[in-house]
């Protein structure tokens, strides 16, 4: 069980450190910075991908889908890194992390996902946190210390 917590902790730390590190690397062109990060991530995943390929024989179709998804992800990631140069880390990260929020609302609206108490609580908490971050960023409220 501790392995799952370690993996979760590592993922949260990696995602949490991405925006400030890209902000510090600001003179670097956003596409170059995102290409370097995605290349490092690809190299780190290469042993697992190679093992899966050798053991299970991944089909060409899956490889093409993975390459297409990687291309789409690179455009998404490059535009996010570019947006860090245009606005603050809080605004950029708030916008990019609202995807699960919109997917949950879309699923409820399309009646694909059945809403429950946990979904409603998570949506309300996410909307409240985003509002606090954005109001602090626009100086509508003053929060002492680090919000994040």
Secondary structure, 3 states (H helix, E strand, C coil): CHHHHHHHHHHHHHHHHHHHHHHHCCCCCHHHHHHHHHHHHHHHHHHHHHHHHHHHCCCHHHHHHHHHHHHHHHHHHHHHHHHHCCCCHHHHHHHHCCHHHHHHHHHHHCCCCCCCHHHHHHHHHHHHHHHHHHHHHCCCCCCCCCCC
